[in-house]
Amino acid sequence: MQKIYGSATEALDGLLFDGMTIASGGFGLCGIPELLIAAIRDAGTKGLTVASNNAGVDDFGLGLLLQTRQVRKMISSYVGENAEFMRQYLSGELELEFTPQGTLAERLRAGGAGIPGFYTKTGVGTVIAEGKPHMDFDGETYVLERGIVADLAIVKAWKADATGNAVFRKTARNFNPPAATCGKVCVMEVEEIVPVGSLDPDHIHLPGIYVHRLIQGEHEKRIEQRTVRAA
């Protein structure tokens, strides 16, 4: 099966539709699938539900899809670096399902593992748990969280071979592996495609069986917050 495509637009061809759910890897601006996000913006797909730790910044990453009003709902942990995200949420234009960071990671992992739900203590007694089933175990109260199964997963890796076996670089791994596994279809962008067999099997973070389409491209590595001391 040929997995390598010439561009993000080609890799997403036939996969996008209005109202779909997308799981996106990345943390802040680290390890985000920026080429695929830009291609979704250009495609004009709207009414999106996006599961991602946050939504980038105002002019980069998932923030691009907020600018064009293509996102209907975010399933996220953090919104503080994106003024447009906050504005749309506070004005009622954007639905937001706040999810604790570890819970979000587990919801993505559970969806990819075929686990429909799990119990956690995180969020019990807060607005996070409102309307969700509760259960007591060993004298402690837990809340039920549902696994996330997305129509499409978009992720970014450092290296991959032609079959999709992927290696992530340091903290850029973040939410990418669980996001990749929970998508009915996973499209991955990488900095480098290497020959099959050149990756040490013990160093592969994401097996190629989870990756359906693959592109290689140039990436802009922005620093979200730069702090320097006075000269």
Secondary structure as UniProt FT lines:
FT   HELIX           8..11
FT   TURN            12..15
FT   TURN            18..19
FT   STRAND          21..24
FT   TURN            28..29
FT   HELIX           34..43
FT   STRAND          48..51
FT   TURN            58..59
FT   TURN            61..62
FT   HELIX           63..67
FT   TURN            68..69
FT   STRAND          71..76
FT   TURN            80..81
FT   HELIX           83..90
FT   TURN            91..92
FT   STRAND          95..98
FT   HELIX           101..112
FT   TURN            113..114
FT   STRAND          117..120
FT   TURN            122..125
FT   HELIX           127..129
FT   TURN            130..131
FT   STRAND          134..137
FT   TURN            138..139
FT   STRAND          140..146
FT   STRAND          152..161
FT   TURN            162..163
FT   STRAND          166..167
FT   HELIX           170..172
FT   TURN            174..175
FT   HELIX           176..182
FT   STRAND          186..194
FT   TURN            196..197
FT   HELIX           201..203
FT   HELIX           208..210
FT   STRAND          213..216
//
